[in-house]
Amino acid sequence: MFVRTLALVALLGGCAGSVDRVRGLVADAPEWYTERRVEIRGEGYPNIAAIPRLDENTRPGKNLNVEEDDLGAAEVAFLAHPRAEPATPTATQDILQLQAELMARFDPVSTPPDILTDEEIQALRSVFDKHTAGG
């Protein structure tokens, strides 16, 4: 019984020490923490359920009176801007031309050099054949 009581007192003492440490950390918190405490707790955010619903008369663009001719003029003005030009396939042609110029700088190799002779290749194959045939 005494051991249980001693263990309980030790546990409560440990909890009290932890609580004191947390309180100390909060008291010594930097300035930015105290400024953001409300945000960290999750307070001060708008309630999504309180967002009003739009009816048909208050929808954005509902009351815009734009004539079709005005839209056509706006489209023409937009397309007249240099940045509105669509991409052209000439970029691909330019890249292929650059590739050809760069490739021309290097000496072409008519045949790749032999790294291994036929005898060396056969010797390597025979090494693998011995291990796979007996395995």
N, C-alpha and C positions, 0 to 999 in steps of 0.2 A: 504494500500500500504506500509506503514511504517513497519507493522508487517511482511509482506512478505520479505521485504528487510532485516529486522533484522534476520529473520529465515535463509535466504540465507547466510548472513554473518556468522552466528553461524555455519551453516553446513560447509562452506568453511574453517572456522577456525578449526573445528574438523578434517576435512580431512588433513589440513596442519599439525596439531599436530600428526596425525597418521603417515603421511609420515615421519615426523621428528623422530618419535619413531622408525620406521622401519630402517631408515638410521642409527640411533644410535645403534640399535641392530646389524646391519651388521658391523658397524665400531668396535664394541666391541666383535665381534665373536671370539671364541677360534681359536687356531692355526690349529687344525684339520679341521675346517670348511673352512678356506681359502685354505688349501691343497686340499680339496675335492670339492671345488666350481664348478670346471669344470665337475666333475662327477655328482654332484647334478643337474646341469643344463641340463645334458644329452648330453654334448659335449664330443668328443673324443672317442665315441664308433665306432666300424667298421660299415661300411655300408654293410648290408646283400646283397644288390643288386650287390655289387662289388666283391662278392666271385666268383672266376673263376669256370667254370664247367669242370669236368673231361671228357676227351674223352676216347675211348676204349683203346688206347695205354698207357694212364697214370693212369689207375685204379690200386689201391693197389693190389699187389699179381699177377698182370697180367704177370709180367716177372720173376716170381719165377720158377726156374727149379728144381723141387723136384721129385725124382723118387719114385715110389710106394714102393720100398724096403726100402728107407730111412724113409718113413712115417711109415711103419710097425715096423722098429727098434725104432723109436721115441715112438710109442704107447707102445711097450713092455717095454721100459725104464720108461715110465710114469706109467704104471700099476705095475711095480716092486717096486715103492716107497710105504712105509707103509701107508702113508696118502691117497693113492689111493684105499685102500681096501673099498669095498662097505659095507654098514651097514648090519649086520646080524640079524636074528630074535632072537639071544640069549639075546639081551637086554630085550626083552619082558619076556623071561623066567626068567631072573635075577630079574626083577621087581616083577613078580608073586611069586618067592621064598622069596624075602624080605617081601612081603605082608604077606605071610603065617607065616614067623618068627615073625613078629610084632603082628599079630593076636594071635599067640600062647602065647604071654606074658600076655594077658588079660584073665580074667576069663569069660568064656562065660555065658550068661544069658539064661537059658533054656526057661523061659517064661517071657515076659515083665511084670513088676509090674502093678497092677491095680491102676490107678490114681484116678478114680472115681468108686464108687460102682454103681450097677445097679439102685438102688433107687435114687441116686443123678443124674444120667443121665436122668432118667424119670422125675424128678422134673425140671430139666433144660428144657427139651423138652416141658413140660406142660406150662412153662412160655412163650415160643415162640409161642406155639399153641394158647394161649389166645389172644396174640397181633395180630396174623395173621388172626385168625378166625373172630374177630370183626372188622378188619380194612377194 
